[in-house]
């Protein structure tokens, strides 16, 4: 296992929604355990993950699954690997 650092940027189903309403559901799915959740623009959330996994694809897949479980209908806008 290795630590993989990456960022996910997502758009909420309701672009005018305050993203902080999803804080509790993100915590329930475990997104807060190894990620910084960044709120800034209405309708969007950024995540800075530092995840222990066998590979970067495995880390990304698990993180994206957790975000989708917390916020049904969310759209992935961008993935950025942190070197």
C-alpha positions as CSV (number, residue, x, y, z in Angstrom):
1,X,0.0,0.0,0.0
2,X,1.1,3.6,-0.6
3,X,-0.2,7.1,0.0
4,X,-1.8,8.7,-3.0
5,X,-2.6,12.4,-3.1
6,X,-5.2,13.8,-5.5
7,X,-8.0,16.3,-5.8
8,X,-11.6,15.8,-7.0
9,X,-13.8,18.7,-8.0
10,X,-17.5,18.1,-8.3
11,X,-20.7,19.9,-9.2
12,X,-23.7,19.4,-7.1
13,X,-27.1,18.4,-8.7
14,X,-28.4,21.8,-7.7
15,X,-25.8,24.4,-8.8
16,X,-27.4,27.1,-6.5
17,X,-27.2,24.9,-3.4
18,X,-25.0,25.7,-0.5
19,X,-22.5,22.8,-0.6
20,X,-22.2,22.8,3.2
21,X,-25.6,21.0,3.5
22,X,-23.7,17.8,2.4
23,X,-21.1,17.9,5.2
24,X,-22.8,15.3,7.4
25,X,-23.4,12.9,4.6
26,X,-19.8,13.2,3.4
27,X,-18.7,12.4,7.0
28,X,-20.9,9.4,7.1
29,X,-19.4,7.9,4.0
30,X,-15.8,8.5,5.3
31,X,-14.7,11.4,3.1
32,X,-13.5,13.3,6.1
33,X,-11.1,10.6,7.3
34,X,-8.4,11.3,4.7
35,X,-9.6,14.4,2.8
36,X,-10.0,18.1,3.3
37,X,-13.4,19.1,2.1
38,X,-13.2,22.6,0.4
39,X,-16.3,24.7,0.1
40,X,-16.2,27.9,-1.9
41,X,-18.5,28.3,-4.8
42,X,-22.2,27.5,-4.6
43,X,-23.0,24.2,-6.2
44,X,-19.4,22.9,-6.1
45,X,-17.2,21.0,-3.7
46,X,-13.4,20.3,-3.9
47,X,-11.8,17.4,-2.1
48,X,-8.1,17.1,-1.3
49,X,-7.5,13.4,-0.6
50,X,-4.5,11.7,0.9
51,X,-5.5,8.1,0.6
52,X,-3.7,4.8,1.4
53,X,-4.4,2.3,-1.4
54,X,-2.7,-0.3,-3.7
55,X,-2.8,2.1,-6.6
56,X,-3.8,5.6,-7.6
57,X,-6.8,4.2,-9.7
58,X,-8.0,2.2,-6.7
59,X,-7.7,5.3,-4.5
60,X,-9.6,7.4,-7.0
61,X,-12.3,4.8,-7.5
62,X,-13.0,4.4,-3.8
63,X,-13.1,8.2,-3.2
64,X,-15.4,8.8,-6.1
65,X,-17.7,6.0,-4.9
66,X,-17.9,7.6,-1.4
67,X,-18.7,11.0,-2.8
68,X,-21.5,9.5,-5.0
69,X,-23.0,7.7,-2.0
70,X,-23.0,11.0,0.0
71,X,-24.4,13.1,-2.8
72,X,-26.6,11.3,-5.3
73,X,-26.5,12.9,-8.7
74,X,-23.2,14.7,-8.2
75,X,-21.1,15.2,-11.4
76,X,-17.3,14.8,-11.4
77,X,-15.8,17.9,-13.1
78,X,-12.0,17.4,-12.6
79,X,-9.4,15.1,-11.2
80,X,-6.0,16.4,-10.3
81,X,-3.1,14.3,-9.2
82,X,-0.8,15.9,-6.6
83,X,2.8,15.0,-7.5
